[in-house]
Amino acid sequence: MRDVTGMSAEGVFPGGARTYRMPVPRLTLTAGVSRGPLNGAWWPRCDLLELELPALVGSLDPGVGTVTRVTVDTIAWPDVPRTVAAPGRMIEVALSDVDAEAHAIALEYGTAGRRDLLVIPPGQSVAAATWLLAMAADPSNTLTATHMLALAMAGFEEDCG
């Protein structure tokens, strides 16, 4: 099995233990300063944060800082563990049931600040996800994650119906 980079995504270690490395995350980030509540979007392949989060944080520019904590929506990630292992460290996972944070993930960099990303549901259509990835990374976008998802659902349901 290969990931999107063409590298082997599976490994076999002595004793027959197997590991799986998630493919490169589907992610867009705002270049520069965002005027809205979002700094980009992330489209995970599944709803298991413990599998998806290490690939996400591993793909981020280390020059920005180290992600030490994430805050996720309890509805989108109901069974999430309180910590997730990432290369060389553990990341604390906080849960939020605040409506403003629905469909978003906050990546906290300790004293270096934070990034708020729209979380596109894993089963979203490619057309809708592509639009959401682009819009969320637009520095002039002022829409919330919930509003963007509602627009995408309405717009792409119309196209399909």
Disulfide bonds with the S-S distance in Angstrom:
none
